[in-house]
Amino acid sequence: MDPGDQTLSLETFHTWKVDALKEFLSKRGLSTTGTKAELAALCFSANSLNLPIKATDAEYLSSLHGQYQSLLFHNDKKQPDPLKISGGWKEEKCGIHLWPPVCITDIVTFLIDHGNSENIKKFLNEYKVGKAYEYLQSNFVKEIFYHPISAASEICYLRAKCTPSQRLRDADHTMWIMVRKVSGDIVSAFCSCTAGLGQTCNHIAAMLFRIDAANKMGLSSCTSIPCQWIIPTETKTLPVRIKDLTVKKSRLGVQKSRPLVSVQKKQYTPQASLTFSRQELLDGLKKTIPNACLFKVEGTSGDTGLPGMMLEDIARAATSAQDFINRQPSVSPDQVDVIQGKTIGQSNNPQWHRLRRGRITASNFYSVFTRMNTYEQKPDSDMNNVIKLIMGDASPNPNIKSLKFGRDSEPVAKSIYAQMYDKDHQAASTEECGLFLDKNYSYLAASPDMLVNCKCCGNGLLKVKYAMVPK
């Protein structure tokens, strides 16, 4: 069966084995992933479009080598490869008077013979405006070397290097041009860039512009170089701050430049427009985003109004673990009430987070208790996880479905309970609360969901627990 037969139907490809389908697609550089039906459909499409078989790496390299070798022929005679000629090259200072009389008409003729009509139209419209002329103006084209090949030869070589436009620190592109000595006709050209084998890349065009410029100045017919002709040398590219960059562009021989960043933007100083203090900024931010990470950093929360109650401050002043325990403050009932009032809102209150940090709370007590039992039996047990839990560094992802369900359901559950409580009790009342510290062991704390009170039962508290039942 001929795999290139365009009369093959989709049903025929369905009869092929998967390996055969993949081989058919692989040879044409197409994807070989998918179901058998997808592979068969792709094979049918490729066959209908008559996509050619992709050349192997060896075949591709051989094709490139053949194209390059064809550039070395002149009058059916192969000339020496200029990239392999090591001696006999004349520097620009000594060989410029030997350069062939290449002019703009020779350049256009060469581009017409070797380029496409779109490139020619673009070149003629953008002469002294396009990228090739910018390479020349920016001294990207380095010193041009001349080689006569031989005294009897009617052609010569001109060779140079050009700085890459995309990455200036990459290796320079190497170019050569084969030119007739007397007429200046361009026979062939090559550049080591990606488009170099096409003979009409911007680097080659820039080199031809430089040769044309030398001929216009009459330098190819005299033995001395006037002072206005500068031979480009290697230049070191230094890093510059973006605000110090200057954009230069040459148009029709006139160079224009402008700063990349305007003077007005350079002189802008944000601090000069601030009319409020740092504390005012923090207070305003706290009202908008009370849970911002900024307020969890030491020194950015402002005055807590709770001196000596932050365990982080106590730990910072302690000299040992025992000293840390001895420094634990005892709190009076009035202080417990003040702290509870300042932490109402709980997870939405930054003070609540700071006071809980380092304390054993009702939420983490069980984990601490069981981990300590394990530690007593196995002293080499890893305690990092429980420490992170106590310090609040191991908070679960708030977007977990069960936690999100709890946050959404808790206000509803509290509202329903308050209605039931008010109905079943005398003079009932409910109120939100914050964090309660133990009076004697202030490193122990708890955060009920709500405080309740009634004439018949007295004071109480509510703790909401929920279970997400799958539908």
N, C-alpha and C positions, 0 to 999 in steps of 0.2 A: 504494500500500500504506500503510495507516494504521499509523505506528509506535507508536501507543498502543493498538492492538488486542491484547487479552490472549489472543486465540486463536492468536497467532503461535507456531509450534512452534520447537523448537531447530533442526530441519532447515532451516526457513525462514531463520533468522539465518545459518546456514552458507552460504547462497547470496548473502548480502550481500557487498559489497566491504569491504575493511578500513577505508577512509576513512569509509564509511557507519556501520560499527560504532563507530568512534571518535567520530564526531559524535553518535551516539545516546547514548553513555556520557558524553561531555563535557557535553552539555546537562543531564545529571542529576548532575553533580558527581562522577562516578566515575572511577577510574583508566583510562587509555587505553593502558597498556603490557601486553605479552604477545603470545602467538601468536594467530593468527586463531581457532583453536579456543577458546582461553581468552576472547577478546573476545566470541565468539558466545555462550558459556555465560554470561558476565556480563550480556550484553544480554538473554538469555532470562530470567535471574533478576530483573533490574530490571523487565522488562516484566510478569512474573508478579506481582511485588509492587506493580505500578502506581505506581512511584516517580515523583513529579512532576518536571517540568522546572524546573531551578534558575533563579531570576531572574538577570538580568544586573545588573552593578553599578549601571547607570543606573536599572533598574527597582527595585532594592532601595532606593536613595536616594530615589526618588520615593515608594515605599511608606512610608518613615520620615517623609518630609515630610508625607504625607497624614495619618499617625497623629498627628503633632504638631499639625497644623492642626485636627484634630477636637477636641483638648483645649481649644481657645479658644472653643468654642461654648457658649452658655448660653441656654436657651429659644429655640433655633433662630436665635440672633443671634450673629454672630462678634464677640468682644471683641478689644481691641488686644493685641498680643503683648507680654507683660511683659519679654521679653528685649530689645525694641526701644524701650521707654519710657525715655527718658533723664532726664526731669524729673518732679517731683511726688512723689518718694519721701520719706517721713518716717522719720527715724532712730528707732531703738528708744526712745531717751530721750524723744523728743517724740511718738511715735506709738503707744506701747504701750497707752495708755488707749483707743485707737480699735480695738484688735484685737477681732475677733469672739469671741463666747463659745464657743470650741471646747473640748469636754471629751472624756473618754475614750469616752463612748458614741458621739459623732460620729466619732471615729477608728475605732472598731470597725465602725460602719455603713459607713463609706467602704471599709474593707478587705474587708468582706463583699461589697460591690457590685463591687469592682474586682479582688479577689484570688481565689485558689482556696481550697477548703476546707482543704487541708493547711496553707497559710500562716496561715489564720485560727486553726486549732487550735494551731499553733506559737506564734502571737502571744499568744493567751490564756493558754497554759501558761507562756510565758517572759516575760511582762510584768515589767519591772524586773529581768530576769535576762538577756535576750537582747542581741544586738549593738546594736540601735537605741538601747536605753536606755544602753548603755555609751558610745555616741557623745555622748549628752547629758551624761552624768556627766564625760566627759573634755573637755568644752568644744570638741568637734569642730564643733558647729553654731555658726556665727558670728552676728554681729548680724543681727536680723530687721528688714527694712524694710517699711513699710506704704504701699500706694497705693490711694486711694479710687476710681480710674478716673474717676468724676464724682460730683457731689453727688446726682444723681438715681438713680445706679446702685444696685441692691440687692446687688451683689457687690463684692468688693475683692480685691486681690492682696497676698500676703505673700511676700517674697523673701529668700533668705539663701544663704550659701555653707557648704560642709561639707568638712572636711579628709579627703582619701582615707585609708582605713585601711591599704592595702597599702604605698603609697609616700608618705610624709608630705611629701616635697618636690615632688611633682607638683602641677599646678594644682588648685585647689579645685574641687569640684563645685558647679554653680549650680543652685538649686532655686527653684521658685515654687509657690504654692498658690492656687487660686481658691476663695473662701469667701463664703457669704452673710453680710452684715453683721449682720443681726438675729438669725437663728437659730443661726449658727455651723455650718451644714451645709457640708460640703466638696464642692465641685462637681467639681473636677479638680486634678491635680497633675502636676508634671514635675521630673525631675532629669537632669542631663547625664551621669550615670554610664551604664554599659552597660545596666542594667535600668530606667533612668529612665522610659522610655515606658510601662512597666507600671504606673506611678503608686503602687506599693506597696513601693519599695525601702527599705532600712534608713535611708538618709539622710533621705528624706521623713518616715518614721515618727519619727525623732529630732527633726526640726523640729516635728512635730505635738505630740510630748511636751513640748517647751519651751513651746509656746503653751498647752498644757493646764496646765503648772505655773504659768505666769503668771496664768491665770484662777483657779486654786485659791487663789493668794495674794491675789486681788482686785486685781491690778495693772491689769487692763484696764478697771476702773471708776473709777480715781483718776488724777489728773493728776501725781502725784509718785511717784518710784520709791524704795521703802525701801532702806536700806543693805544688806540681805541679798540683794538681787537684783543680780547682777553681769553686766554686758554683756560677753560674750566678745570678746577682741581677738586680733589676730594674734600667735602665739607662735612663737619661734624654736626649732627642735629642734636640740639640741646632741648630738654623739656622746658615748657613755658606754661605758666598758669593760664587758664582759659581767659580770664579777664584781661590778660596782657597780650593776647593774640591779635594780630593785624591781618585782615583779609586783603590780599593783593590780586588784582585781575587786570590783564592787559587786553585792550580792545582796539583793533586797528592801529597797533603800534603805540597807543597811549595807555600808560599804566595808571590805574586808579587803585586807591587803597582806602580802607575804613577799619576802625577798631571793631572787633567781634562783639565786644560789650560796650555799649554807649557810655559816654562820660557821666550822664545823669545816673545810670545804674551803678557805676563805679563809686560815685560819691554818696550813694544812699547808705545811711546808717540806721538800722532798725531801732537801736537804743535811743536815738534822739527823739523818737516819736512817743516814747513811753511817758505817761503822765501819772502812773500809779505805782505804788510800792510793790515789792516782791510779795509781801504778806497779803496784800489786796488781791494779787493775781492768784495766789494759792487758795484764798477763801472763795473767790469766784469760781475757780476750777472745782473746788470741793463740793459746791452747791450743784454744779452741773454733772460731775462724774465723781461721786463720793468714793467709789471703789477703785479709783485710778491707782496704778502701781506706784506712782510718784509718792503717794502718801504712806506707802509701806516702807519707804526708805528712811533711814534714820535722819532726823533733822529737817524733814520737809512737812511734818504734820502740824507744826505750830505747837502752841501750848496745849497740853492735853487737859490741864486742870486736875490731874490726878497724880501728883508728885509721889515718887517712890513706889508706884504700883506696877510699873512695867518690869517684867522679869528680865528682859534684855538689859535694862539699865543696871539691875541688881547683879546680874551675871558679869557685866563688864567691870564692876567695881570689886567683885569677889576675888580672893586670892587662891581659893581652893573649893572643892565640892562641898566640904563641910562648912566652910565660911559662907558659901552661897545659901545653904540650908539655914544657917544661923541668922542670916540677914533677912529671911522671909518676914514680911511685916504682918502684924495682927491688925485686924480692922474692926472698928466699932460698928454697931448697928446703923448709926447715921451714915458712916462711910459706905457701908454695903448699899444703903438706899441711894446715895449719891452716884455711886458707880453704876448701879442698875439703871438709874435715870439717864445717865450720859451715854448709855449703850443701847437705848431703845432703837429698834430698827434692825438690830442684830446684823445679819449678813450684809445689809445695805449701809451699815455704819462703820467707818474706818476705825473708830475707837474700840469697837467690839472686837475687831480682828486683832488689834495690837494688844489688848488685854488678854485675849485667849492664847496668844503666842507664848509657848513654853509652859502652859498650864495643863494639868490633867483635868479634862472636862467630862461631863456625863456622856458625851458622844464618843470619846476615845478611851474611856476608863476600862472597858472590857478588854480592848486590845492591849493596853498597857499591863493590865493585871495578868493576862495569859502569857504575855511575852516575858514578864518578870519571872513567872513560874518556870518557864523554859530556861531562862538565864541562870536561875539558881541550880537547875539540874545540869545544864551545859554552859559553863562560863564562857566558852569560846563561841557562843551563838552570836550571829550578826544582829546588832541592835540598830542599824542604820534606818531601817524602815519605820520602826516605832518612834525614833527620834524625829524623823521627818514628819510623822503624823502629829506629834506633839507641837512641833514648831510651825505647823501649818504649811509645810513645803510639799506635802503629798496630797494635796486636795484633789479629789476626783474631777474628771471632766464634767463641767456643769451642763454639757449638752447631752449627757447620757439620758436615754429615754426615760428611765425610772426616776431620775432626779428631776428632770423637767416636769414629769407628771406630778411629782410631789410639790414642786414650787407652785404649779398651777392649781393644785387641788387644796393646798393648805388653807388659803383664805376662805374658800368655800366651806371647808370643814369647820373652821373656827366660827364662821357666821352661823352655821346650822346649830353648832353646839351652844353658842350664846343665846339663841332663840329658845332652845330646849331648856337651858339652865334658868333663864328668866321666867319661863312658864312654870317650872317645877319647884322653884325656891322663892323664899320671901325676901323682898328688898335686895334682889340679886344685882350684882354689877360685875363687869369684866373690863380688863385693861391690858394693853400691850406692855411688855416688859423687856428688859435687857439682860445683862450678865450678872449673876449673883456669885460673889466670892464667899468662901467659907470664912467665918470670923476667926477661927483659931489656926486653920491651915489655908492661907490665902492662895496657895498654888493649886487648890481644888476649886473648880467653878462649874456652874451649870446655867443653861439658858432655857427656861420653860417657854412654851409657845404663847402662854397667856396666863394672867393672874385672875382668879375668881374670888368673889366674896358674897356672902349672903347672911341674913339675920339668923337663919335656922341652923346653918352648918359652920359658919365662920369663914376663915381664909382657906384658899386652896389654889391649885394650879392645874393647867391643862398642858398635856404633851400629845401632839397629834402624830399618829402613826398611820401609814397608808400602805396598801398592797395593790400593786398594778396587776389586775386579773386579765390574762389574755382573752381577746374576743374569740 
